[in-house]
Amino acid sequence: PWPGNVRELQNAVAAELVTGALSSGRDASDGPEAIDAFHEVLAQELPLPQAKQRILAAFEASYVERLLSKHGGNVSRAAAASGIAHRYFQLLKARHQK
């Protein structure tokens, strides 16, 4: 689990994306949608707040989808594995459901 709060996790992910650390050494299971969204946002040359929001949304969607898949769609187990509150995980799931 992440040792800090959700905002710290978001900032850490944004920093990793900006430095390009997430684009190296990935395989097909690393959430290609989030990586592709990162490159699309860079190509658009958006203002930082907009770019950060779009990248974070893509990361959250991939993260939630991957955890739900790993735990057979069980939200309680996926939330526990994520280290965030069940209610917040449900909010993320609803926000990014396709």
VMD Tcl script that builds the backbone (N, CA, C; Angstrom):
set m [mol new atoms 294]
animate dup $m
set s [atomselect $m all]
$s set {name element resname resid chain x y z} {
  {N N PRO 1 A 0.823 -1.199 0.000}
  {CA C PRO 1 A 0.000 0.000 0.000}
  {C C PRO 1 A 0.869 1.266 0.000}
  {N N TRP 2 A 0.312 2.352 -0.497}
  {CA C TRP 2 A 0.985 3.641 -0.515}
  {C C TRP 2 A 1.053 4.168 0.916}
  {N N PRO 3 A 2.229 4.630 1.368}
  {CA C PRO 3 A 2.374 5.057 2.758}
  {C C PRO 3 A 1.755 6.414 3.069}
  {N N GLY 4 A 1.439 7.210 2.060}
  {CA C GLY 4 A 0.890 8.540 2.294}
  {C C GLY 4 A -0.585 8.608 1.973}
  {N N ASN 5 A -1.059 9.836 1.811}
  {CA C ASN 5 A -2.470 10.017 1.474}
  {C C ASN 5 A -2.662 10.046 -0.040}
  {N N VAL 6 A -3.906 10.138 -0.466}
  {CA C VAL 6 A -4.231 10.064 -1.890}
  {C C VAL 6 A -3.601 11.224 -2.657}
  {N N ARG 7 A -3.621 12.420 -2.097}
  {CA C ARG 7 A -3.030 13.584 -2.777}
  {C C ARG 7 A -1.533 13.366 -2.999}
  {N N GLU 8 A -0.836 12.804 -2.005}
  {CA C GLU 8 A 0.595 12.519 -2.170}
  {C C GLU 8 A 0.818 11.488 -3.272}
  {N N LEU 9 A -0.048 10.485 -3.345}
  {CA C LEU 9 A 0.050 9.490 -4.411}
  {C C LEU 9 A -0.169 10.145 -5.773}
  {N N GLN 10 A -1.163 10.998 -5.865}
  {CA C GLN 10 A -1.428 11.693 -7.125}
  {C C GLN 10 A -0.222 12.526 -7.554}
  {N N ASN 11 A 0.368 13.237 -6.601}
  {CA C ASN 11 A 1.531 14.063 -6.923}
  {C C ASN 11 A 2.723 13.212 -7.328}
  {N N ALA 12 A 2.908 12.074 -6.681}
  {CA C ALA 12 A 4.014 11.182 -7.031}
  {C C ALA 12 A 3.828 10.616 -8.434}
  {N N VAL 13 A 2.607 10.234 -8.762}
  {CA C VAL 13 A 2.327 9.700 -10.101}
  {C C VAL 13 A 2.549 10.784 -11.150}
  {N N ALA 14 A 2.067 11.984 -10.877}
  {CA C ALA 14 A 2.263 13.085 -11.831}
  {C C ALA 14 A 3.747 13.360 -12.041}
  {N N ALA 15 A 4.528 13.325 -10.961}
  {CA C ALA 15 A 5.969 13.554 -11.081}
  {C C ALA 15 A 6.630 12.461 -11.910}
  {N N GLU 16 A 6.218 11.214 -11.699}
  {CA C GLU 16 A 6.777 10.105 -12.479}
  {C C GLU 16 A 6.416 10.242 -13.955}
  {N N LEU 17 A 5.197 10.675 -14.219}
  {CA C LEU 17 A 4.779 10.845 -15.608}
  {C C LEU 17 A 5.559 11.960 -16.288}
  {N N VAL 18 A 5.767 13.054 -15.574}
  {CA C VAL 18 A 6.486 14.188 -16.147}
  {C C VAL 18 A 7.930 13.825 -16.461}
  {N N THR 19 A 8.558 13.036 -15.603}
  {CA C THR 19 A 9.952 12.661 -15.839}
  {C C THR 19 A 10.083 11.547 -16.857}
  {N N GLY 20 A 8.960 10.933 -17.229}
  {CA C GLY 20 A 8.997 9.858 -18.218}
  {C C GLY 20 A 9.326 8.505 -17.626}
  {N N ALA 21 A 9.386 8.395 -16.317}
  {CA C ALA 21 A 9.772 7.136 -15.680}
  {C C ALA 21 A 8.785 6.016 -15.975}
  {N N LEU 22 A 7.519 6.342 -16.152}
  {CA C LEU 22 A 6.531 5.296 -16.396}
  {C C LEU 22 A 6.584 4.760 -17.817}
  {N N SER 23 A 7.232 5.483 -18.717}
  {CA C SER 23 A 7.257 5.022 -20.099}
  {C C SER 23 A 8.397 4.064 -20.377}
  {N N SER 24 A 9.285 3.854 -19.420}
  {CA C SER 24 A 10.405 2.946 -19.659}
  {C C SER 24 A 10.163 1.615 -18.972}
  {N N GLY 25 A 10.538 0.553 -19.635}
  {CA C GLY 25 A 10.463 -0.771 -19.028}
  {C C GLY 25 A 9.061 -1.297 -18.829}
  {N N ARG 26 A 8.117 -0.858 -19.604}
  {CA C ARG 26 A 6.751 -1.344 -19.400}
  {C C ARG 26 A 6.491 -2.550 -20.286}
  {N N ASP 27 A 5.505 -3.338 -19.893}
  {CA C ASP 27 A 5.052 -4.415 -20.761}
  {C C ASP 27 A 3.570 -4.218 -21.021}
  {N N ALA 28 A 2.961 -5.137 -21.713}
  {CA C ALA 28 A 1.569 -4.969 -22.134}
  {C C ALA 28 A 0.594 -4.881 -20.970}
  {N N SER 29 A 0.973 -5.340 -19.783}
  {CA C SER 29 A 0.058 -5.317 -18.645}
  {C C SER 29 A 0.204 -4.072 -17.790}
  {N N ASP 30 A 1.028 -3.121 -18.180}
  {CA C ASP 30 A 1.295 -1.946 -17.365}
  {C C ASP 30 A 0.288 -0.820 -17.539}
  {N N GLY 31 A -0.844 -1.076 -18.118}
  {CA C GLY 31 A -1.837 -0.037 -18.299}
  {C C GLY 31 A -1.543 0.839 -19.492}
  {N N PRO 32 A -1.529 0.265 -20.679}
  {CA C PRO 32 A -1.171 1.042 -21.866}
  {C C PRO 32 A -2.087 2.228 -22.117}
  {N N GLU 33 A -3.330 2.166 -21.644}
  {CA C GLU 33 A -4.239 3.289 -21.847}
  {C C GLU 33 A -3.696 4.534 -21.159}
  {N N ALA 34 A -3.181 4.380 -19.946}
  {CA C ALA 34 A -2.632 5.520 -19.211}
  {C C ALA 34 A -1.381 6.049 -19.884}
  {N N ILE 35 A -0.527 5.155 -20.369}
  {CA C ILE 35 A 0.697 5.578 -21.044}
  {C C ILE 35 A 0.350 6.294 -22.343}
  {N N ASP 36 A -0.589 5.756 -23.112}
  {CA C ASP 36 A -1.007 6.397 -24.358}
  {C C ASP 36 A -1.612 7.772 -24.083}
  {N N ALA 37 A -2.422 7.879 -23.038}
  {CA C ALA 37 A -3.025 9.164 -22.680}
  {C C ALA 37 A -1.944 10.174 -22.322}
  {N N PHE 38 A -0.908 9.724 -21.643}
  {CA C PHE 38 A 0.210 10.596 -21.284}
  {C C PHE 38 A 0.834 11.200 -22.534}
  {N N HIS 39 A 1.131 10.357 -23.506}
  {CA C HIS 39 A 1.758 10.839 -24.734}
  {C C HIS 39 A 0.814 11.745 -25.536}
  {N N GLU 40 A -0.475 11.440 -25.531}
  {CA C GLU 40 A -1.448 12.290 -26.221}
  {C C GLU 40 A -1.521 13.670 -25.579}
  {N N VAL 41 A -1.512 13.707 -24.248}
  {CA C VAL 41 A -1.567 14.982 -23.537}
  {C C VAL 41 A -0.316 15.802 -23.827}
  {N N LEU 42 A 0.840 15.162 -23.831}
  {CA C LEU 42 A 2.072 15.886 -24.156}
  {C C LEU 42 A 2.003 16.486 -25.554}
  {N N ALA 43 A 1.477 15.735 -26.496}
  {CA C ALA 43 A 1.396 16.207 -27.877}
  {C C ALA 43 A 0.465 17.417 -28.009}
  {N N GLN 44 A -0.522 17.520 -27.129}
  {CA C GLN 44 A -1.477 18.630 -27.193}
  {C C GLN 44 A -0.931 19.920 -26.593}
  {N N GLU 45 A 0.148 19.825 -25.830}
  {CA C GLU 45 A 0.772 20.989 -25.192}
  {C C GLU 45 A -0.248 21.810 -24.399}
  {N N LEU 46 A -0.999 21.130 -23.560}
  {CA C LEU 46 A -2.008 21.773 -22.720}
  {C C LEU 46 A -1.353 22.502 -21.557}
  {N N PRO 47 A -2.071 23.448 -20.942}
  {CA C PRO 47 A -1.579 24.051 -19.705}
  {C C PRO 47 A -1.438 22.962 -18.633}
  {N N LEU 48 A -0.500 23.133 -17.730}
  {CA C LEU 48 A -0.202 22.115 -16.720}
  {C C LEU 48 A -1.435 21.618 -15.968}
  {N N PRO 49 A -2.302 22.489 -15.441}
  {CA C PRO 49 A -3.452 21.953 -14.694}
  {C C PRO 49 A -4.330 21.012 -15.526}
  {N N GLN 50 A -4.583 21.383 -16.779}
  {CA C GLN 50 A -5.397 20.526 -17.652}
  {C C GLN 50 A -4.683 19.221 -17.964}
  {N N ALA 51 A -3.407 19.313 -18.286}
  {CA C ALA 51 A -2.627 18.121 -18.626}
  {C C ALA 51 A -2.572 17.166 -17.444}
  {N N LYS 52 A -2.313 17.706 -16.267}
  {CA C LYS 52 A -2.217 16.880 -15.058}
  {C C LYS 52 A -3.543 16.173 -14.782}
  {N N GLN 53 A -4.651 16.881 -14.936}
  {CA C GLN 53 A -5.964 16.293 -14.671}
  {C C GLN 53 A -6.248 15.155 -15.637}
  {N N ARG 54 A -5.934 15.342 -16.901}
  {CA C ARG 54 A -6.199 14.291 -17.897}
  {C C ARG 54 A -5.329 13.064 -17.668}
  {N N ILE 55 A -4.071 13.288 -17.341}
  {CA C ILE 55 A -3.162 12.163 -17.090}
  {C C ILE 55 A -3.592 11.408 -15.840}
  {N N LEU 56 A -3.941 12.140 -14.797}
  {CA C LEU 56 A -4.382 11.503 -13.559}
  {C C LEU 56 A -5.660 10.697 -13.783}
  {N N ALA 57 A -6.589 11.232 -14.559}
  {CA C ALA 57 A -7.835 10.510 -14.845}
  {C C ALA 57 A -7.550 9.203 -15.581}
  {N N ALA 58 A -6.633 9.247 -16.541}
  {CA C ALA 58 A -6.282 8.024 -17.281}
  {C C ALA 58 A -5.617 7.008 -16.362}
  {N N PHE 59 A -4.741 7.483 -15.476}
  {CA C PHE 59 A -4.089 6.584 -14.524}
  {C C PHE 59 A -5.117 5.946 -13.598}
  {N N GLU 60 A -6.002 6.758 -13.029}
  {CA C GLU 60 A -7.014 6.230 -12.120}
  {C C GLU 60 A -7.875 5.169 -12.798}
  {N N ALA 61 A -8.302 5.442 -14.017}
  {CA C ALA 61 A -9.151 4.490 -14.739}
  {C C ALA 61 A -8.426 3.165 -14.951}
  {N N SER 62 A -7.169 3.223 -15.373}
  {CA C SER 62 A -6.388 1.995 -15.588}
  {C C SER 62 A -6.148 1.263 -14.277}
  {N N TYR 63 A -5.851 2.022 -13.231}
  {CA C TYR 63 A -5.567 1.438 -11.921}
  {C C TYR 63 A -6.786 0.690 -11.383}
  {N N VAL 64 A -7.932 1.344 -11.421}
  {CA C VAL 64 A -9.169 0.734 -10.916}
  {C C VAL 64 A -9.518 -0.504 -11.737}
  {N N GLU 65 A -9.442 -0.378 -13.046}
  {CA C GLU 65 A -9.762 -1.510 -13.925}
  {C C GLU 65 A -8.847 -2.705 -13.649}
  {N N ARG 66 A -7.575 -2.438 -13.481}
  {CA C ARG 66 A -6.608 -3.518 -13.248}
  {C C ARG 66 A -6.852 -4.211 -11.904}
  {N N LEU 67 A -7.099 -3.416 -10.855}
  {CA C LEU 67 A -7.353 -4.024 -9.548}
  {C C LEU 67 A -8.650 -4.821 -9.537}
  {N N LEU 68 A -9.689 -4.280 -10.161}
  {CA C LEU 68 A -10.949 -5.020 -10.220}
  {C C LEU 68 A -10.777 -6.329 -10.980}
  {N N SER 69 A -10.041 -6.292 -12.050}
  {CA C SER 69 A -9.777 -7.507 -12.826}
  {C C SER 69 A -9.013 -8.525 -11.988}
  {N N LYS 70 A -8.011 -8.053 -11.281}
  {CA C LYS 70 A -7.186 -8.939 -10.447}
  {C C LYS 70 A -8.011 -9.590 -9.338}
  {N N HIS 71 A -9.023 -8.877 -8.838}
  {CA C HIS 71 A -9.819 -9.379 -7.714}
  {C C HIS 71 A -11.217 -9.824 -8.144}
  {N N GLY 72 A -11.335 -10.222 -9.400}
  {CA C GLY 72 A -12.587 -10.791 -9.891}
  {C C GLY 72 A -13.782 -9.870 -9.795}
  {N N GLY 73 A -13.553 -8.567 -9.875}
  {CA C GLY 73 A -14.643 -7.607 -9.802}
  {C C GLY 73 A -15.095 -7.275 -8.392}
  {N N ASN 74 A -14.458 -7.860 -7.385}
  {CA C ASN 74 A -14.838 -7.618 -5.998}
  {C C ASN 74 A -14.276 -6.277 -5.533}
  {N N VAL 75 A -15.160 -5.310 -5.328}
  {CA C VAL 75 A -14.746 -3.958 -4.967}
  {C C VAL 75 A -14.086 -3.927 -3.589}
  {N N SER 76 A -14.600 -4.672 -2.643}
  {CA C SER 76 A -14.021 -4.675 -1.295}
  {C C SER 76 A -12.579 -5.154 -1.306}
  {N N ARG 77 A -12.310 -6.254 -2.010}
  {CA C ARG 77 A -10.933 -6.769 -2.077}
  {C C ARG 77 A -10.029 -5.827 -2.860}
  {N N ALA 78 A -10.543 -5.258 -3.945}
  {CA C ALA 78 A -9.749 -4.318 -4.741}
  {C C ALA 78 A -9.411 -3.074 -3.920}
  {N N ALA 79 A -10.373 -2.567 -3.175}
  {CA C ALA 79 A -10.131 -1.392 -2.333}
  {C C ALA 79 A -9.104 -1.704 -1.254}
  {N N ALA 80 A -9.236 -2.860 -0.632}
  {CA C ALA 80 A -8.273 -3.252 0.402}
  {C C ALA 80 A -6.868 -3.368 -0.183}
  {N N ALA 81 A -6.756 -3.939 -1.357}
  {CA C ALA 81 A -5.446 -4.091 -2.004}
  {C C ALA 81 A -4.855 -2.740 -2.391}
  {N N SER 82 A -5.716 -1.774 -2.686}
  {CA C SER 82 A -5.236 -0.452 -3.103}
  {C C SER 82 A -4.750 0.383 -1.927}
  {N N GLY 83 A -5.214 0.043 -0.733}
  {CA C GLY 83 A -4.823 0.810 0.443}
  {C C GLY 83 A -5.636 2.086 0.623}
  {N N ILE 84 A -6.729 2.214 -0.129}
  {CA C ILE 84 A -7.594 3.381 0.043}
  {C C ILE 84 A -8.946 2.919 0.567}
  {N N ALA 85 A -9.713 3.861 1.063}
  {CA C ALA 85 A -11.014 3.538 1.642}
  {C C ALA 85 A -11.948 2.945 0.586}
  {N N HIS 86 A -12.764 2.004 1.025}
  {CA C HIS 86 A -13.733 1.346 0.151}
  {C C HIS 86 A -14.608 2.380 -0.555}
  {N N ARG 87 A -15.091 3.344 0.194}
  {CA C ARG 87 A -15.980 4.372 -0.370}
  {C C ARG 87 A -15.272 5.177 -1.467}
  {N N TYR 88 A -13.992 5.528 -1.244}
  {CA C TYR 88 A -13.248 6.286 -2.255}
  {C C TYR 88 A -12.990 5.422 -3.488}
  {N N PHE 89 A -12.712 4.139 -3.272}
  {CA C PHE 89 A -12.508 3.244 -4.411}
  {C C PHE 89 A -13.786 3.156 -5.242}
  {N N GLN 90 A -14.928 3.068 -4.578}
  {CA C GLN 90 A -16.214 3.041 -5.293}
  {C C GLN 90 A -16.413 4.325 -6.097}
  {N N LEU 91 A -16.020 5.458 -5.521}
  {CA C LEU 91 A -16.122 6.732 -6.225}
  {C C LEU 91 A -15.257 6.726 -7.485}
  {N N LEU 92 A -14.012 6.236 -7.362}
  {CA C LEU 92 A -13.125 6.147 -8.525}
  {C C LEU 92 A -13.715 5.228 -9.587}
  {N N LYS 93 A -14.267 4.106 -9.140}
  {CA C LYS 93 A -14.868 3.150 -10.074}
  {C C LYS 93 A -16.020 3.802 -10.834}
  {N N ALA 94 A -16.897 4.486 -10.123}
  {CA C ALA 94 A -18.038 5.148 -10.762}
  {C C ALA 94 A -17.573 6.258 -11.705}
  {N N ARG 95 A -16.553 6.979 -11.310}
  {CA C ARG 95 A -16.047 8.092 -12.115}
  {C C ARG 95 A -15.473 7.619 -13.447}
  {N N HIS 96 A -14.867 6.437 -13.452}
  {CA C HIS 96 A -14.134 5.986 -14.632}
  {C C HIS 96 A -14.752 4.784 -15.330}
  {N N GLN 97 A -15.950 4.376 -14.904}
  {CA C GLN 97 A -16.588 3.224 -15.522}
  {C C GLN 97 A -16.935 3.526 -16.971}
  {N N LYS 98 A -16.639 2.551 -17.842}
  {CA C LYS 98 A -16.899 2.719 -19.281}
  {C C LYS 98 A -18.300 2.279 -19.620}
}
mol reanalyze $m
mol bondsrecalc $m
mol representation Tube
mol addrep $m
